[in-house]
Structure formats: C-alpha cells, structure tokens
C-alpha cells in the first residue's frame, strides 16, 4: 500500500510534472511547425495532423481542468482575485495560430 505524499514530495512531483508538460508542449509545437513547413515549402504531399491534434487536446484539458480546480478551491472566498491571464492568452493565441496554419497547409495540399 502506498503511503500518502508529504508536502515536499508533493511539491517535487508537481514541479516535475509541470516541467514535463512544458517540454511536451514545446516538442509538439516544434513538430507541428515542422510538418507545416514541409507542406508549404517542400514537395511533401501529405500533412500529418497528429501533433496539432495532440497539442490542442493537451492544452485544452490542462486549461479547463485548472479552471475547474481553481473554482472549487476558492468557492466562497471573498479575498480571491483572478490570476494574470496573459500567459493563458499567449498559449491560446499560439495554439490558434498553429491550427490556422495547419488548416491552410491542409487546403494547400488538397488543392494540387
């Protein structure tokens, strides 16, 4: 039977998971941009949509689960103020741009 994690172990686990998520997001973004580059600027005939789909799903799951958990934690707390949404906006904009570029690349391939 597993023993419950103490505060330090929980903090270490959370930091390592956060780092892994960031690295995964960066790798998937680079892969998606590489696939877009191949389609637009080389003679690649097929567009691999998988990195875009995985990146979009991962970002959305992380974002919405964080929103739900935050709302549950501060439900009824008068002193709580919304956190800075700039980072969220940047991630959302980058995700939207990658999706748009993917759709354009997909249309470009099917046009030929």
C-alpha positions as CSV (number, residue, x, y, z in Angstrom):
1,X,0.0,0.0,0.0
2,X,1.3,3.4,-0.9
3,X,1.8,6.0,1.8
4,X,0.5,9.5,1.2
5,X,2.9,12.0,-0.1
6,X,4.1,14.7,2.3
7,X,4.3,18.4,1.3
8,X,7.9,18.3,0.0
9,X,7.3,15.1,-2.1
10,X,4.1,16.6,-3.5
11,X,5.9,19.8,-4.4
12,X,8.7,17.9,-6.2
13,X,6.2,15.8,-8.0
14,X,4.2,18.8,-9.1
15,X,7.3,20.6,-10.4
16,X,8.5,17.6,-12.3
17,X,5.1,17.1,-13.9
18,X,4.9,20.8,-14.8
19,X,8.4,20.6,-16.4
20,X,7.4,17.5,-18.4
21,X,4.2,19.2,-19.6
22,X,6.2,22.3,-20.8
23,X,8.7,20.1,-22.6
24,X,6.0,18.1,-24.2
25,X,4.2,21.2,-25.4
26,X,7.4,22.6,-26.8
27,X,8.2,19.4,-28.7
28,X,4.7,19.1,-30.1
29,X,4.7,22.7,-31.2
30,X,8.0,22.2,-32.9
31,X,6.8,19.1,-34.6
32,X,3.6,20.8,-35.8
33,X,5.5,23.7,-37.2
34,X,8.0,21.4,-38.9
35,X,5.1,19.5,-40.5
36,X,3.6,22.8,-41.7
37,X,7.0,23.8,-43.1
38,X,7.3,20.6,-45.0
39,X,3.9,21.0,-46.6
40,X,4.3,24.7,-47.5
41,X,7.9,24.9,-48.6
42,X,8.9,21.4,-49.8
43,X,7.3,18.9,-52.1
44,X,5.6,17.0,-49.2
45,X,2.3,15.6,-50.4
46,X,0.8,14.5,-47.0
47,X,0.2,16.6,-44.0
48,X,0.5,14.9,-40.6
49,X,-2.2,16.4,-38.4
50,X,-1.5,14.3,-35.3
51,X,0.9,16.8,-33.5
52,X,-1.7,19.6,-33.9
53,X,-4.5,17.4,-32.5
54,X,-2.5,16.2,-29.5
55,X,-1.2,19.7,-28.7
56,X,-4.7,21.2,-28.9
57,X,-6.2,18.4,-26.7
58,X,-3.4,18.6,-24.1
59,X,-3.6,22.4,-23.8
60,X,-7.4,22.4,-23.6
61,X,-7.5,19.6,-21.0
62,X,-4.9,21.3,-18.9
63,X,-6.5,24.7,-19.1
64,X,-10.1,23.6,-18.3
65,X,-9.1,21.3,-15.5
66,X,-7.1,24.1,-13.9
67,X,-10.1,26.4,-14.2
68,X,-12.4,23.9,-12.6
69,X,-10.0,23.0,-9.8
70,X,-9.3,26.7,-9.0
71,X,-13.0,27.5,-8.9
72,X,-13.6,24.6,-6.5
73,X,-10.7,25.7,-4.2
74,X,-11.8,29.3,-3.8
75,X,-15.5,28.8,-3.8
76,X,-16.9,31.3,-1.4
77,X,-13.6,33.0,-0.7
78,X,-14.0,36.8,-0.6
79,X,-10.3,37.7,-0.9
80,X,-9.6,35.7,-4.0
81,X,-8.6,37.6,-7.1
82,X,-8.3,36.2,-10.7
83,X,-4.7,35.4,-11.7
84,X,-2.9,37.0,-14.5
85,X,-4.4,35.8,-17.8
86,X,-1.5,37.0,-20.1
87,X,0.2,33.6,-20.2
88,X,-3.1,31.9,-21.0
89,X,-3.8,34.4,-23.8
90,X,-0.3,33.8,-25.3
91,X,-0.7,30.0,-25.2
92,X,-4.2,30.3,-26.7
93,X,-3.1,32.6,-29.5
94,X,-0.1,30.3,-30.3
95,X,-2.5,27.2,-30.4
96,X,-4.9,29.1,-32.7
97,X,-2.1,30.2,-35.0
98,X,-0.8,26.6,-35.3
99,X,-4.4,25.3,-36.0
100,X,-4.9,28.0,-38.7
101,X,-1.5,27.2,-40.3
102,X,-2.4,23.5,-40.3
103,X,-5.7,24.2,-42.0
104,X,-4.0,26.4,-44.6
105,X,-1.4,23.7,-45.2
106,X,-4.1,21.0,-45.5
107,X,-6.1,23.1,-48.0
108,X,-2.9,23.8,-49.9
109,X,-2.1,20.1,-50.2
110,X,-5.6,19.1,-51.3
111,X,-5.7,21.9,-53.9
112,X,-3.0,20.2,-56.0
